[in-house]
Amino acid sequence: MDAPAGKYYISVNHRNHLGVMTAAPILIDKFGAGKVDFTSPDTECYGENACAVMGDIRALWAGDIKGTGQVIFQGAANGVNEMFFSILTHEGNTDNQINYIINEYTNSDADMNCRTIYQGSFNDPNTLFFNTLMHPSNTNFSTNFIISEQIPK
């Protein structure tokens, strides 16, 4: 490990999800050992509602389709349009069908099942819709609420 032993804020990011960071520094010893379990409700994340709560575990908020640090279901720069155009313009979609399914690992695959589905069962826009609608900070249940990543820049 190149960094000296000490206390560090730890963060995690994953392609089309909002990243999170520990609320307090974590001790990393001279061997680089330190443990952070972001799925544990005991691990406090920096910010307000920065982690999605799924029962008794925490998770990253899914739906940062454009990689901007935001989950946007409706409004300018929304992820649903990005999904739509990735389907419509995909090289395998020779008939330009909106119900075409991309069977690849892509940023437009919000639920990470290696399938981008715009319409029909298990569609990816629903992930953005329900994350937006049910976000604890969205007290008005607004579909144009924006979930923002809370890692300081």
Backbone as a printed PyTorch tensor [residue, N CA C, xyz], in Angstrom:
tensor([[[  0.8440,  -1.1750,   0.0000],
         [  0.0000,   0.0000,   0.0000],
         [  0.8880,   1.2370,   0.0000]],

        [[  0.5900,   2.1860,  -0.8570],
         [  1.4040,   3.3930,  -0.9660],
         [  1.0580,   4.4390,   0.0830]],

        [[ -0.1780,   4.4550,   0.5390],
         [ -0.5920,   5.4450,   1.5340],
         [ -0.1850,   4.9760,   2.9270]],

        [[  0.2020,   5.9130,   3.7750],
         [  0.5740,   5.5220,   5.1370],
         [ -0.6450,   5.0990,   5.9540]],

        [[ -0.3960,   4.3220,   7.0050],
         [ -1.4810,   3.9410,   7.9050],
         [ -2.1220,   5.2000,   8.4690]],

        [[ -3.4060,   5.1300,   8.7020],
         [ -4.1230,   6.2850,   9.2300],
         [ -5.6080,   6.1270,   9.0430]],

        [[ -6.3020,   7.2110,   9.2660],
         [ -7.7600,   7.2020,   9.1030],
         [ -8.1090,   7.8290,   7.7570]],

        [[ -8.9890,   7.1320,   7.0220],
         [ -9.3900,   7.5750,   5.6880],
         [-10.9040,   7.4520,   5.5180]],

        [[-11.4640,   8.3860,   4.7730],
         [-12.8420,   8.2160,   4.3240],
         [-12.7950,   7.2050,   3.1950]],

        [[-13.7070,   6.2580,   3.2020],
         [-13.7590,   5.2200,   2.1810],
         [-15.0120,   5.4350,   1.3510]],

        [[-14.8540,   5.3510,   0.0420],
         [-16.0190,   5.4970,  -0.8360],
         [-16.0520,   4.3500,  -1.8290]],

        [[-17.2220,   4.1220,  -2.3650],
         [-17.4030,   3.0900,  -3.3830],
         [-18.3240,   3.6460,  -4.4660]],

        [[-17.9640,   3.3490,  -5.7070],
         [-18.7690,   3.7420,  -6.8670],
         [-18.9200,   2.5250,  -7.7650]],

        [[-20.0270,   2.4650,  -8.4660],
         [-20.2050,   1.3960,  -9.4470],
         [-21.0060,   1.9360, -10.6090]],

        [[-20.5600,   1.7270, -11.7850],
         [-21.0280,   2.2320, -13.0730],
         [-22.2950,   3.0740, -13.0300]],

        [[-23.4720,   2.5320, -12.9730],
         [-24.6900,   3.3400, -13.0940],
         [-25.4260,   3.4860, -11.7650]],

        [[-24.6630,   3.5640, -10.6820],
         [-25.2020,   3.7690,  -9.3480],
         [-24.5560,   5.0120,  -8.7370]],

        [[-25.2200,   5.5920,  -7.7590],
         [-24.6330,   6.7210,  -7.0540],
         [-23.6490,   6.1950,  -6.0210]],

        [[-22.4990,   6.8040,  -5.9630],
         [-21.4870,   6.3890,  -5.0060],
         [-21.8380,   6.8250,  -3.5930]],

        [[-21.1970,   6.1740,  -2.6210],
         [-21.3640,   6.5330,  -1.2150],
         [-19.9910,   6.6100,  -0.5580]],

        [[-19.9720,   7.2780,   0.5880],
         [-18.7370,   7.4400,   1.3430],
         [-19.0570,   7.2780,   2.8210]],

        [[-18.0900,   6.7680,   3.5800],
         [-18.2970,   6.6500,   5.0160],
         [-18.4780,   8.0340,   5.6330]],

        [[-19.3140,   8.1020,   6.6630],
         [-19.5650,   9.3740,   7.3370],
         [-18.3720,   9.7890,   8.1900]],

        [[-17.6020,   8.8000,   8.6360],
         [-16.4250,   9.0670,   9.4710],
         [-15.2240,   8.3430,   8.8810]],

        [[-14.0280,   8.8280,   9.1610],
         [-12.8320,   8.1420,   8.6720],
         [-12.7060,   6.7430,   9.2870]],

        [[-12.1370,   5.8220,   8.5190],
         [-11.9240,   4.4360,   8.9350],
         [-10.4180,   4.2190,   9.1030]],

        [[-10.0350,   3.5450,  10.1840],
         [ -8.6220,   3.2740,  10.4280],
         [ -8.1310,   2.1990,   9.4780]],

        [[ -7.0860,   2.5220,   8.7250],
         [ -6.4190,   1.5780,   7.8240],
         [ -5.0110,   1.3690,   8.4020]],

        [[ -4.6670,   0.1150,   8.6930],
         [ -3.3560,  -0.1390,   9.3040],
         [ -2.2550,  -0.1850,   8.2440]],

        [[ -1.0210,  -0.4280,   8.6760],
         [  0.1160,  -0.3950,   7.7660],
         [  0.0660,  -1.4780,   6.6950]],

        [[ -0.7900,  -2.4750,   6.8770],
         [ -0.9420,  -3.5340,   5.8870],
         [ -2.1240,  -3.2660,   4.9500]],

        [[ -2.7590,  -2.1390,   5.1260],
         [ -3.9020,  -1.7910,   4.2970],
         [ -5.2000,  -2.3980,   4.7840]],

        [[ -5.1640,  -3.0300,   5.9650],
         [ -6.3600,  -3.6900,   6.4770],
         [ -7.2970,  -2.6870,   7.1230]],

        [[ -8.5030,  -2.7570,   6.7750],
         [ -9.5890,  -1.9740,   7.3210],
         [-10.8530,  -2.5700,   6.7360]],

        [[-11.9030,  -2.5590,   7.4540],
         [-13.1100,  -3.2040,   6.9520],
         [-14.2610,  -2.2170,   6.9430]],

        [[-14.9330,  -2.1460,   5.8010],
         [-16.1220,  -1.3220,   5.6670],
         [-17.1750,  -2.1820,   4.9870]],

        [[-18.2960,  -2.3300,   5.6360],
         [-19.4150,  -3.0740,   5.0540],
         [-20.5370,  -2.0880,   4.7880]],

        [[-20.5890,  -1.5900,   3.5570],
         [-21.6110,  -0.6030,   3.2130],
         [-23.0230,  -1.1980,   3.2140]],

        [[-23.1400,  -2.5200,   3.2260],
         [-24.4730,  -3.1380,   3.2700],
         [-25.0430,  -3.1610,   4.6850]],

        [[-24.1920,  -2.9270,   5.6870],
         [-24.6350,  -2.9800,   7.0790],
         [-25.3300,  -1.6850,   7.4870]],

        [[-26.4540,  -1.7990,   8.1930],
         [-27.1050,  -0.5840,   8.6990],
         [-26.2620,   0.1360,   9.7550]],

        [[-25.2370,  -0.5520,  10.2680],
         [-24.3520,   0.0650,  11.2550],
         [-23.3030,   0.9770,  10.6280]],

        [[-23.0900,   0.8620,   9.3240],
         [-22.1320,   1.7230,   8.6310],
         [-22.8490,   3.0090,   8.2320]],

        [[-22.4400,   4.0970,   8.8410],
         [-23.0670,   5.3740,   8.5170],
         [-22.4420,   5.9540,   7.2590]],

        [[-23.3080,   6.3750,   6.3420],
         [-22.8610,   6.9820,   5.0890],
         [-22.9220,   8.4950,   5.2080]],

        [[-21.9890,   9.1480,   4.5200],
         [-21.9560,  10.6070,   4.4850],
         [-23.1890,  11.1230,   3.7440]],

        [[-23.8450,  12.1170,   4.3000],
         [-24.9940,  12.7370,   3.6510],
         [-26.3120,  12.2330,   4.2110]],

        [[-27.3620,  12.7070,   3.5970],
         [-28.7100,  12.3400,   4.0290],
         [-29.3270,  11.3870,   3.0110]],

        [[-29.7120,  10.2060,   3.4600],
         [-30.2990,   9.1710,   2.5910],
         [-29.3870,   8.8430,   1.4140]],

        [[-28.0820,   8.8370,   1.6770],
         [-27.1120,   8.5630,   0.6170],
         [-27.1540,   7.1100,   0.1700]],

        [[-27.5640,   6.2220,   1.0680],
         [-27.6840,   4.7900,   0.7460],
         [-29.1510,   4.4180,   0.6420]],

        [[-29.4430,   3.5270,  -0.2750],
         [-30.7930,   2.9640,  -0.3620],
         [-30.9280,   1.9200,   0.7340]],

        [[-32.0640,   1.8990,   1.4170],
         [-32.3120,   0.9120,   2.4600],
         [-33.2830,  -0.1190,   1.9010]],

        [[-32.8260,  -1.3650,   1.9110],
         [-33.6330,  -2.4710,   1.3810],
         [-33.7840,  -3.5090,   2.4920]],

        [[-34.8490,  -3.3550,   3.2780],
         [-35.0190,  -4.2270,   4.4270],
         [-33.9690,  -3.9080,   5.4710]],

        [[-33.1480,  -4.9040,   5.8070],
         [-32.1180,  -4.6730,   6.8060],
         [-30.7160,  -4.5250,   6.1950]],

        [[-30.6630,  -4.2350,   4.8940],
         [-29.3730,  -3.9660,   4.2620],
         [-29.4250,  -2.6230,   3.5390]],

        [[-28.2440,  -2.1010,   3.2750],
         [-28.1220,  -0.8610,   2.5000],
         [-27.5310,  -1.1900,   1.1430]],

        [[-27.8090,  -0.3300,   0.1880],
         [-27.3230,  -0.5300,  -1.1740],
         [-27.0650,   0.8300,  -1.8110]],

        [[-26.4380,   0.8030,  -2.9680],
         [-26.2490,   2.0250,  -3.7500],
         [-27.5500,   2.3340,  -4.4760]],

        [[-27.8390,   3.6150,  -4.6510],
         [-29.0030,   4.0100,  -5.4510],
         [-28.7110,   3.7150,  -6.9170]],

        [[-29.5640,   2.9360,  -7.5510],
         [-29.4090,   2.5880,  -8.9640],
         [-30.0620,   3.6390,  -9.8460]],

        [[-29.5080,   3.8230, -11.0440],
         [-30.1540,   4.6780, -12.0290],
         [-29.3480,   5.8640, -12.5070]],

        [[-28.0690,   5.9520, -12.1670],
         [-27.2190,   7.0370, -12.6820],
         [-26.7610,   6.6360, -14.0890]],

        [[-27.7080,   6.5740, -14.9960],
         [-27.5000,   6.0410, -16.3400],
         [-26.4760,   6.8520, -17.1280]],

        [[-26.4810,   8.1620, -16.9490],
         [-25.5870,   9.0310, -17.7180],
         [-24.2500,   9.2870, -17.0200]],

        [[-24.0790,   8.7660, -15.8090],
         [-22.8220,   8.9490, -15.0910],
         [-22.5960,  10.3660, -14.6100]],

        [[-23.6650,  11.0610, -14.2800],
         [-23.5740,  12.4590, -13.8650],
         [-23.6500,  12.6490, -12.3540]],

        [[-23.8040,  11.5430, -11.6130],
         [-23.9730,  11.6590, -10.1700],
         [-25.4070,  11.9550,  -9.7790]],

        [[-26.3400,  11.6980, -10.6930],
         [-27.7550,  11.9410, -10.4160],
         [-28.6240,  10.8300, -11.0010]],

        [[-29.6980,  10.5220, -10.2880],
         [-30.7370,   9.6380, -10.8100],
         [-31.9050,  10.5460, -11.1720]],

        [[-32.2080,  10.5950, -12.4820],
         [-33.2660,  11.4800, -12.9660],
         [-34.2530,  10.6370, -13.7720]],

        [[-35.4710,  10.5160, -13.2590],
         [-36.4960,   9.7660, -13.9730],
         [-37.1950,  10.6410, -15.0110]],

        [[-37.5290,  11.8700, -14.6200],
         [-38.3190,  12.7370, -15.4920],
         [-37.7210,  14.1380, -15.4810]],

        [[-37.6700,  14.7790, -16.6300],
         [-37.1250,  16.1230, -16.7260],
         [-35.8890,  16.1340, -17.6060]],

        [[-35.2200,  17.2620, -17.6240],
         [-34.0270,  17.4160, -18.4560],
         [-32.9570,  16.4080, -18.0540]],

        [[-32.2630,  15.8830, -19.0370],
         [-31.1450,  14.9450, -18.8490],
         [-31.5420,  13.6760, -18.1050]],

        [[-32.7750,  13.2100, -18.3210],
         [-33.2360,  12.0180, -17.5950],
         [-32.6400,  10.7320, -18.1580]],

        [[-32.5520,   9.7380, -17.2900],
         [-31.9890,   8.4470, -17.6610],
         [-32.8920,   7.6160, -18.5450]],

        [[-34.1940,   7.8420, -18.4720],
         [-35.1400,   7.0690, -19.2800],
         [-34.9230,   7.3490, -20.7640]],

        [[-34.7100,   8.6100, -21.1190],
         [-34.4210,   8.9350, -22.5200],
         [-33.1290,   8.2670, -22.9760]],

        [[-32.1440,   8.2330, -22.0930],
         [-30.8750,   7.5820, -22.4190],
         [-31.1050,   6.0980, -22.7230]],

        [[-31.9460,   5.4540, -21.9180],
         [-32.2990,   4.0480, -22.1590],
         [-33.0060,   3.8870, -23.5020]],

        [[-33.9760,   4.7570, -23.7520],
         [-34.7500,   4.6980, -24.9900],
         [-33.8350,   4.7800, -26.2100]],

        [[-32.9420,   5.7730, -26.2150],
         [-32.0840,   5.9530, -27.3880],
         [-30.9930,   4.8910, -27.4870]],

        [[-30.5730,   4.3290, -26.3620],
         [-29.6080,   3.2350, -26.4480],
         [-30.2640,   2.0030, -27.0700]],

        [[-31.5330,   1.7940, -26.7970],
         [-32.2900,   0.6890, -27.4140],
         [-32.4930,   0.9750, -28.9010]],

        [[-33.0180,   2.1610, -29.1890],
         [-33.3870,   2.5110, -30.5630],
         [-32.1850,   2.5250, -31.5050]],

        [[-31.0360,   2.9240, -31.0140],
         [-29.8600,   3.0700, -31.8870],
         [-28.8820,   1.9070, -31.7670]],

        [[-29.2130,   0.8770, -31.0120],
         [-28.3030,  -0.2580, -30.8470],
         [-28.0890,  -0.9460, -32.1930]],

        [[-26.8560,  -1.3220, -32.4860],
         [-26.5110,  -1.9300, -33.7790],
         [-27.2830,  -3.2110, -34.0650]],

        [[-27.6970,  -3.9320, -33.0250],
         [-28.4630,  -5.1610, -33.2280],
         [-29.9360,  -4.9250, -33.4790]],

        [[-30.4050,  -3.7050, -33.2100],
         [-31.8170,  -3.3720, -33.3840],
         [-32.0380,  -2.8630, -34.8100]],

        [[-31.9500,  -3.7710, -35.7610],
         [-32.0100,  -3.3890, -37.1800],
         [-33.3960,  -2.9220, -37.6130]],

        [[-34.4250,  -3.2550, -36.8400],
         [-35.7830,  -2.8210, -37.1770],
         [-36.2360,  -1.6120, -36.3610]],

        [[-35.3330,  -1.0560, -35.5680],
         [-35.6260,   0.1220, -34.7380],
         [-36.8650,  -0.0720, -33.8630]],

        [[-36.9390,  -1.2060, -33.1880],
         [-38.0660,  -1.5260, -32.3170],
         [-37.7900,  -1.0290, -30.8990]],

        [[-38.7840,  -0.3820, -30.2610],
         [-38.5720,   0.1000, -28.8960],
         [-38.6740,  -1.0310, -27.8660]],

        [[-39.1710,  -2.1880, -28.2860],
         [-39.2200,  -3.3280, -27.3670],
         [-38.0300,  -4.2700, -27.5630]],

        [[-37.0320,  -3.8240, -28.3240],
         [-35.7870,  -4.5770, -28.4890],
         [-35.0950,  -4.6710, -27.1340]],

        [[-34.4270,  -5.7670, -26.8480],
         [-33.7070,  -5.9580, -25.5970],
         [-32.2120,  -6.0550, -25.8850]],

        [[-31.4320,  -5.2010, -25.2290],
         [-29.9830,  -5.2690, -25.3460],
         [-29.4950,  -6.2910, -24.3220]],

        [[-28.8450,  -7.3290, -24.7770],
         [-28.3250,  -8.3750, -23.8960],
         [-26.8260,  -8.1840, -23.7140]],

        [[-26.4600,  -7.1100, -23.0230],
         [-25.0630,  -6.7570, -22.7940],
         [-24.9240,  -6.0420, -21.4590]],

        [[-23.7120,  -5.9300, -21.0050],
         [-23.3620,  -5.1670, -19.8110],
         [-23.2260,  -3.7100, -20.2460]],

        [[-24.2300,  -2.8780, -19.9720],
         [-24.2200,  -1.4840, -20.3970],
         [-24.6530,  -0.5680, -19.2570]],

        [[-24.3510,   0.7060, -19.3910],
         [-24.7930,   1.6700, -18.3850],
         [-26.3020,   1.8270, -18.3550]],

        [[-26.9780,   1.5520, -19.4610],
         [-28.4320,   1.7050, -19.5000],
         [-29.1660,   0.5530, -18.8210]],

        [[-28.4440,  -0.4690, -18.3840],
         [-29.0160,  -1.6020, -17.6600],
         [-29.0680,  -1.2500, -16.1730]],

        [[-30.1610,  -0.6350, -15.7340],
         [-30.2550,  -0.0990, -14.3710],
         [-30.2940,  -1.1740, -13.2960]],

        [[-30.8670,  -2.3430, -13.5890],
         [-30.9850,  -3.3760, -12.5570],
         [-29.8510,  -4.4010, -12.6150]],

        [[-28.8870,  -4.1790, -13.4760],
         [-27.6580,  -4.9680, -13.5740],
         [-27.8840,  -6.4560, -13.8630]],

        [[-28.8670,  -6.7520, -14.6940],
         [-29.0900,  -8.1490, -15.0860],
         [-28.5450,  -8.4340, -16.4870]],

        [[-27.7280,  -7.5270, -17.0060],
         [-27.1290,  -7.6160, -18.3440],
         [-28.1830,  -7.5810, -19.4450]],

        [[-29.2940,  -6.9190, -19.1730],
         [-30.3510,  -6.7500, -20.1730],
         [-30.9230,  -5.3500, -20.0210]],

        [[-30.8960,  -4.5740, -21.0940],
         [-31.5690,  -3.2810, -21.0780],
         [-32.9170,  -3.4700, -21.7400]],

        [[-33.9700,  -3.2460, -20.9550],
         [-35.3450,  -3.4240, -21.4250],
         [-36.0640,  -2.1050, -21.2150]],

        [[-36.5460,  -1.5070, -22.3080],
         [-37.2390,  -0.2240, -22.2040],
         [-38.7200,  -0.4230, -21.9150]],

        [[-39.3380,  -1.4180, -22.5330],
         [-40.7640,  -1.6870, -22.3640],
         [-40.9810,  -3.1350, -21.9790]],

        [[-42.0390,  -3.3890, -21.2220],
         [-42.4080,  -4.7550, -20.8910],
         [-41.9740,  -5.1510, -19.4930]],

        [[-42.1070,  -6.4320, -19.1960],
         [-41.7690,  -6.9580, -17.8750],
         [-40.3000,  -6.7240, -17.5560]],

        [[-40.0320,  -6.3910, -16.3030],
         [-38.6750,  -6.1880, -15.7970],
         [-37.9380,  -5.0760, -16.5370]],

        [[-38.6730,  -4.0310, -16.9540],
         [-38.0340,  -2.9400, -17.6920],
         [-37.1930,  -2.0730, -16.7650]],

        [[-36.1600,  -1.4860, -17.3330],
         [-35.2110,  -0.6820, -16.5730],
         [-35.7380,   0.6910, -16.1480]],

        [[-36.6010,   1.3550, -16.9200],
         [-37.1350,   2.6280, -16.4250],
         [-37.8610,   2.4980, -15.0780]],

        [[-38.4440,   1.3330, -14.7940],
         [-39.1110,   1.1540, -13.5030],
         [-38.1440,   1.3010, -12.3300]],

        [[-36.8990,   0.8980, -12.5160],
         [-35.9100,   1.0610, -11.4460],
         [-35.7500,   2.5340, -11.1110]],

        [[-35.6210,   3.3820, -12.1150],
         [-35.4970,   4.8200, -11.8880],
         [-36.7740,   5.3880, -11.2860]],

        [[-37.9140,   4.9430, -11.8120],
         [-39.2090,   5.4420, -11.3360],
         [-39.3850,   5.1630,  -9.8430]],

        [[-39.2220,   3.9110,  -9.4380],
         [-39.4680,   3.5650,  -8.0390],
         [-38.3900,   4.1090,  -7.1030]],

        [[-37.1340,   4.1650,  -7.5370],
         [-36.1080,   4.7830,  -6.7000],
         [-36.4240,   6.2550,  -6.4800]],

        [[-36.8490,   6.9470,  -7.5280],
         [-37.1990,   8.3610,  -7.4310],
         [-38.4300,   8.5620,  -6.5610]],

        [[-39.4770,   7.8380,  -6.8590],
         [-40.7550,   8.0150,  -6.1650],
         [-40.6450,   7.6840,  -4.6800]],

        [[-39.9010,   6.6490,  -4.3350],
         [-39.8490,   6.1720,  -2.9510],
         [-38.6350,   6.6740,  -2.1630]],

        [[-37.8310,   7.5430,  -2.7570],
         [-36.6650,   8.0760,  -2.0390],
         [-37.1540,   8.8120,  -0.7930]],

        [[-36.5400,   8.5610,   0.3710],
         [-37.0070,   9.1830,   1.6120],
         [-37.0310,  10.7070,   1.5970]],

        [[-36.1740,  11.3410,   0.8090],
         [-36.1700,  12.8050,   0.7390],
         [-37.2410,  13.3510,  -0.2000]],

        [[-37.8630,  12.4840,  -0.9860],
         [-38.9090,  12.9110,  -1.9210],
         [-40.2550,  12.8740,  -1.1980]],

        [[-40.4570,  13.8260,  -0.3070],
         [-41.6490,  13.8360,   0.5400],
         [-42.9390,  14.1420,  -0.2170]],

        [[-42.8380,  14.7110,  -1.4140],
         [-44.0250,  15.0020,  -2.2270],
         [-44.3140,  13.9150,  -3.2570]],

        [[-43.5070,  12.8440,  -3.2720],
         [-43.6520,  11.7590,  -4.2460],
         [-43.6660,  12.2970,  -5.6770]],

        [[-42.7590,  13.2080,  -5.9460],
         [-42.6570,  13.8470,  -7.2500],
         [-41.8230,  12.9850,  -8.2010]],

        [[-42.3230,  12.7880,  -9.4180],
         [-41.5790,  11.9940, -10.3970],
         [-40.4100,  12.7570, -11.0020]],

        [[-40.3450,  14.0780, -10.7890],
         [-39.2000,  14.8330, -11.2910],
         [-38.2070,  15.1760, -10.1730]],

        [[-38.3210,  14.4950,  -9.0260],
         [-37.3400,  14.6110,  -7.9500],
         [-36.0080,  14.0420,  -8.4560]],

        [[-34.9140,  14.6700,  -8.1020],
         [-33.5890,  14.2150,  -8.5220],
         [-32.8270,  13.6930,  -7.3100]],

        [[-32.3560,  12.4730,  -7.4110],
         [-31.5210,  11.8960,  -6.3640],
         [-30.0680,  12.2150,  -6.7390]],

        [[-29.3500,  12.8560,  -5.8340],
         [-27.9740,  13.2690,  -6.1290],
         [-26.9810,  12.5200,  -5.2540]],

        [[-25.8660,  12.1590,  -5.8700],
         [-24.7700,  11.5510,  -5.1400],
         [-24.2560,  12.5420,  -4.1130]],

        [[-23.8420,  12.0400,  -2.9390],
         [-23.4690,  12.9440,  -1.8640],
         [-22.0030,  12.8480,  -1.4580]],

        [[-21.1780,  12.2860,  -2.3170],
         [-19.7500,  12.2920,  -2.0440],
         [-19.2260,  13.6970,  -2.3280]],

        [[-18.5440,  14.3150,  -1.3660],
         [-18.0240,  15.6690,  -1.6100],
         [-17.0250,  15.6730,  -2.7740]],

        [[-17.0410,  16.7250,  -3.5240],
         [-16.1080,  16.8610,  -4.6670],
         [-14.8510,  17.5410,  -4.2460]]])
